Amino acid sequence: QVQLVESGGGLVQAGGSLRLSCTASGIIFSINTMAWYRQAPGKERELVAVSSNDGTTYVAESLKGRFTISGDNAKNTLYLQMNTLKPEDTAMYYCTAPPDNWGQGTQVTVSS
């Protein structure tokens, strides 16, 4: 069992930045890949970024250049750096360690 706790969300003006954190605990040696998803009201959950233990990362094409995923193995923490935020980035952001470990989410609200 893996527990994931997100933090770092909040209210920010358009053009601003936020860094989300996701700290893992429990049976973390079993984790090979972690990812960030987001879900805006009335929309489906969408993949934001992925980070694997071999160093491979992926960021959704539409977010490249603004969002960066990284991790700190010593702290068992995954990060999502979000720059030049737009109102359409407003959503609940979730951390996941597939296949079925999810955090409770952290709300990001970007005002225009």
C-alpha atoms as an extended CHARMM CRD file, in Angstrom:
* protein
*
       112  EXT
         1         1  GLN       CA              0.0000000000        0.0000000000        0.0000000000  PROA      1               0.0000000000
         2         2  VAL       CA              1.2400000000        3.4480000000       -0.9330000000  PROA      2               0.0000000000
         3         3  GLN       CA              0.0210000000        6.7120000000        0.5500000000  PROA      3               0.0000000000
         4         4  LEU       CA              0.3160000000        9.9020000000       -1.4770000000  PROA      4               0.0000000000
         5         5  VAL       CA             -0.1390000000       13.4060000000       -0.1140000000  PROA      5               0.0000000000
         6         6  GLU       CA             -0.2260000000       16.4180000000       -2.4210000000  PROA      6               0.0000000000
         7         7  SER       CA              0.4240000000       20.0010000000       -1.4310000000  PROA      7               0.0000000000
         8         8  GLY       CA              1.2710000000       23.3370000000       -2.9740000000  PROA      8               0.0000000000
         9         9  GLY       CA             -1.9910000000       24.2530000000       -4.6440000000  PROA      9               0.0000000000
        10        10  GLY       CA             -3.6620000000       27.5880000000       -4.2110000000  PROA      10              0.0000000000
        11        11  LEU       CA             -4.9590000000       30.7240000000       -5.8740000000  PROA      11              0.0000000000
        12        12  VAL       CA             -2.6430000000       32.5160000000       -8.2740000000  PROA      12              0.0000000000
        13        13  GLN       CA             -3.0240000000       35.1980000000      -10.8990000000  PROA      13              0.0000000000
        14        14  ALA       CA             -2.5910000000       34.3970000000      -14.5610000000  PROA      14              0.0000000000
        15        15  GLY       CA              1.0820000000       34.4200000000      -15.4590000000  PROA      15              0.0000000000
        16        16  GLY       CA              2.1100000000       33.2490000000      -12.0260000000  PROA      16              0.0000000000
        17        17  SER       CA              3.7630000000       30.0350000000      -10.8970000000  PROA      17              0.0000000000
        18        18  LEU       CA              3.1100000000       27.2270000000       -8.4540000000  PROA      18              0.0000000000
        19        19  ARG       CA              5.0360000000       24.1380000000       -7.4610000000  PROA      19              0.0000000000
        20        20  LEU       CA              3.0380000000       21.1220000000       -6.4250000000  PROA      20              0.0000000000
        21        21  SER       CA              4.5250000000       18.4170000000       -4.2410000000  PROA      21              0.0000000000
        22        22  CYS       CA              3.5080000000       14.8060000000       -3.7530000000  PROA      22              0.0000000000
        23        23  THR       CA              5.0850000000       12.8760000000       -0.9030000000  PROA      23              0.0000000000
        24        24  ALA       CA              4.8790000000        9.1080000000       -0.9200000000  PROA      24              0.0000000000
        25        25  SER       CA              4.9610000000        6.7810000000        2.0560000000  PROA      25              0.0000000000
        26        26  GLY       CA              4.3090000000        3.1220000000        2.6750000000  PROA      26              0.0000000000
        27        27  ILE       CA              5.5610000000        0.4090000000        0.3270000000  PROA      27              0.0000000000
        28        28  ILE       CA              7.3990000000        2.8940000000       -1.8600000000  PROA      28              0.0000000000
        29        29  PHE       CA              9.9870000000        0.4480000000       -3.1880000000  PROA      29              0.0000000000
        30        30  SER       CA              7.2080000000       -0.8800000000       -5.3910000000  PROA      30              0.0000000000
        31        31  ILE       CA              6.8490000000        2.4330000000       -7.2060000000  PROA      31              0.0000000000
        32        32  ASN       CA              8.3470000000        2.5650000000      -10.7080000000  PROA      32              0.0000000000
        33        33  THR       CA              6.3190000000        5.4020000000      -12.1590000000  PROA      33              0.0000000000
        34        34  MET       CA              4.4790000000        8.3750000000      -10.7740000000  PROA      34              0.0000000000
        35        35  ALA       CA              2.3080000000       10.8830000000      -12.5350000000  PROA      35              0.0000000000
        36        36  TRP       CA              0.2270000000       14.0100000000      -12.1930000000  PROA      36              0.0000000000
        37        37  TYR       CA             -3.3200000000       14.2170000000      -13.4850000000  PROA      37              0.0000000000
        38        38  ARG       CA             -5.7920000000       17.0680000000      -13.3230000000  PROA      38              0.0000000000
        39        39  GLN       CA             -9.5360000000       17.3870000000      -13.4950000000  PROA      39              0.0000000000
        40        40  ALA       CA            -11.4250000000       20.5770000000      -14.1130000000  PROA      40              0.0000000000
        41        41  PRO       CA            -15.1180000000       20.9060000000      -13.1930000000  PROA      41              0.0000000000
        42        42  GLY       CA            -17.2920000000       19.1660000000      -15.7520000000  PROA      42              0.0000000000
        43        43  LYS       CA            -14.3150000000       17.6910000000      -17.5810000000  PROA      43              0.0000000000
        44        44  GLU       CA            -12.6150000000       14.3270000000      -17.6660000000  PROA      44              0.0000000000
        45        45  ARG       CA             -9.4290000000       13.6870000000      -15.7500000000  PROA      45              0.0000000000
        46        46  GLU       CA             -6.4260000000       14.2740000000      -17.9900000000  PROA      46              0.0000000000
        47        47  LEU       CA             -2.7870000000       13.2630000000      -17.8170000000  PROA      47              0.0000000000
        48        48  VAL       CA             -0.4090000000       16.1180000000      -17.0730000000  PROA      48              0.0000000000
        49        49  ALA       CA              3.0240000000       14.5420000000      -16.6520000000  PROA      49              0.0000000000
        50        50  VAL       CA              4.8170000000       11.2900000000      -15.8610000000  PROA      50              0.0000000000
        51        51  SER       CA              8.1210000000       10.4730000000      -14.2050000000  PROA      51              0.0000000000
        52        52  SER       CA              9.7560000000        7.0320000000      -14.1500000000  PROA      52              0.0000000000
        53        53  ASN       CA             12.5680000000        5.5910000000      -12.0630000000  PROA      53              0.0000000000
        54        54  ASP       CA             14.8170000000        5.2870000000      -15.1120000000  PROA      54              0.0000000000
        55        55  GLY       CA             14.7840000000        9.0690000000      -15.4300000000  PROA      55              0.0000000000
        56        56  THR       CA             12.2710000000        9.2080000000      -18.2320000000  PROA      56              0.0000000000
        57        57  THR       CA              9.7800000000       12.0440000000      -18.0540000000  PROA      57              0.0000000000
        58        58  TYR       CA              6.7860000000       13.0070000000      -20.1210000000  PROA      58              0.0000000000
        59        59  VAL       CA              4.7470000000       16.1970000000      -20.1680000000  PROA      59              0.0000000000
        60        60  ALA       CA              1.5230000000       16.5320000000      -22.1060000000  PROA      60              0.0000000000
        61        61  GLU       CA              2.2110000000       18.2360000000      -25.4060000000  PROA      61              0.0000000000
        62        62  SER       CA             -0.1070000000       21.1370000000      -24.6640000000  PROA      62              0.0000000000
        63        63  LEU       CA              1.7590000000       21.8680000000      -21.4150000000  PROA      63              0.0000000000
        64        64  LYS       CA              5.3420000000       21.5450000000      -22.5920000000  PROA      64              0.0000000000
        65        65  GLY       CA              7.3710000000       24.6520000000      -21.9990000000  PROA      65              0.0000000000
        66        66  ARG       CA              5.2520000000       25.6490000000      -19.0010000000  PROA      66              0.0000000000
        67        67  PHE       CA              5.1030000000       22.5400000000      -16.8020000000  PROA      67              0.0000000000
        68        68  THR       CA              8.0330000000       20.4620000000      -15.5530000000  PROA      68              0.0000000000
        69        69  ILE       CA              7.9500000000       17.2140000000      -13.5890000000  PROA      69              0.0000000000
        70        70  SER       CA             10.7790000000       16.1650000000      -11.3100000000  PROA      70              0.0000000000
        71        71  GLY       CA             11.4350000000       14.0520000000       -8.2610000000  PROA      71              0.0000000000
        72        72  ASP       CA             13.5960000000       13.8620000000       -5.1710000000  PROA      72              0.0000000000
        73        73  ASN       CA             14.1580000000       10.2060000000       -4.3000000000  PROA      73              0.0000000000
        74        74  ALA       CA             15.7510000000       11.0670000000       -0.9670000000  PROA      74              0.0000000000
        75        75  LYS       CA             12.5510000000       12.8270000000        0.0600000000  PROA      75              0.0000000000
        76        76  ASN       CA             10.1990000000       10.3920000000       -1.6930000000  PROA      76              0.0000000000
        77        77  THR       CA              8.6330000000       13.4300000000       -3.2930000000  PROA      77              0.0000000000
        78        78  LEU       CA              7.3950000000       14.1880000000       -6.7770000000  PROA      78              0.0000000000
        79        79  TYR       CA              7.1110000000       17.7730000000       -7.9760000000  PROA      79              0.0000000000
        80        80  LEU       CA              5.2080000000       19.6150000000      -10.6540000000  PROA      80              0.0000000000
        81        81  GLN       CA              6.5420000000       23.0610000000      -11.4650000000  PROA      81              0.0000000000
        82        82  MET       CA              3.9080000000       25.1220000000      -13.2390000000  PROA      82              0.0000000000
        83        83  ASN       CA              4.8630000000       28.4210000000      -14.8310000000  PROA      83              0.0000000000
        84        84  THR       CA              2.9790000000       31.0490000000      -16.8130000000  PROA      84              0.0000000000
        85        85  LEU       CA             -0.2800000000       29.6990000000      -15.4610000000  PROA      85              0.0000000000
        86        86  LYS       CA             -3.4930000000       30.3190000000      -17.3500000000  PROA      86              0.0000000000
        87        87  PRO       CA             -7.1220000000       30.3310000000      -16.1580000000  PROA      87              0.0000000000
        88        88  GLU       CA             -7.6500000000       27.1010000000      -18.1000000000  PROA      88              0.0000000000
        89        89  ASP       CA             -5.1120000000       25.4170000000      -15.8120000000  PROA      89              0.0000000000
        90        90  THR       CA             -7.6420000000       25.6980000000      -12.9990000000  PROA      90              0.0000000000
        91        91  ALA       CA             -8.3380000000       22.1720000000      -11.7810000000  PROA      91              0.0000000000
        92        92  MET       CA             -7.8550000000       19.6740000000       -9.0120000000  PROA      92              0.0000000000
        93        93  TYR       CA             -4.4140000000       18.1690000000       -9.4260000000  PROA      93              0.0000000000
        94        94  TYR       CA             -3.8490000000       14.5630000000       -8.4080000000  PROA      94              0.0000000000
        95        95  CYS       CA             -0.7120000000       12.5580000000       -7.8510000000  PROA      95              0.0000000000
        96        96  THR       CA             -0.7590000000        8.8710000000       -8.6990000000  PROA      96              0.0000000000
        97        97  ALA       CA              1.4830000000        5.8410000000       -8.4380000000  PROA      97              0.0000000000
        98        98  PRO       CA             -0.1140000000        3.4460000000      -10.8690000000  PROA      98              0.0000000000
        99        99  PRO       CA             -2.0820000000        1.3640000000      -11.0330000000  PROA      99              0.0000000000
       100       100  ASP       CA             -4.3450000000        2.3320000000       -8.2010000000  PROA      100             0.0000000000
       101       101  ASN       CA             -2.6480000000        4.6480000000       -5.7180000000  PROA      101             0.0000000000
       102       102  TRP       CA             -4.0130000000        8.1890000000       -5.7110000000  PROA      102             0.0000000000
       103       103  GLY       CA             -3.6460000000       11.2030000000       -3.5100000000  PROA      103             0.0000000000
       104       104  GLN       CA             -6.5400000000       13.3350000000       -2.3290000000  PROA      104             0.0000000000
       105       105  GLY       CA             -5.7130000000       16.1310000000       -4.7370000000  PROA      105             0.0000000000
       106       106  THR       CA             -4.7170000000       19.7560000000       -4.3990000000  PROA      106             0.0000000000
       107       107  GLN       CA             -6.7510000000       22.5850000000       -5.8980000000  PROA      107             0.0000000000
       108       108  VAL       CA             -5.1430000000       25.0350000000       -8.3020000000  PROA      108             0.0000000000
       109       109  THR       CA             -7.1300000000       28.1300000000       -9.2010000000  PROA      109             0.0000000000
       110       110  VAL       CA             -5.7950000000       30.6560000000      -11.6930000000  PROA      110             0.0000000000
       111       111  SER       CA             -7.5590000000       34.0030000000      -11.8330000000  PROA      111             0.0000000000
       112       112  SER       CA             -7.5980000000       36.1730000000      -14.9460000000  PROA      112             0.0000000000
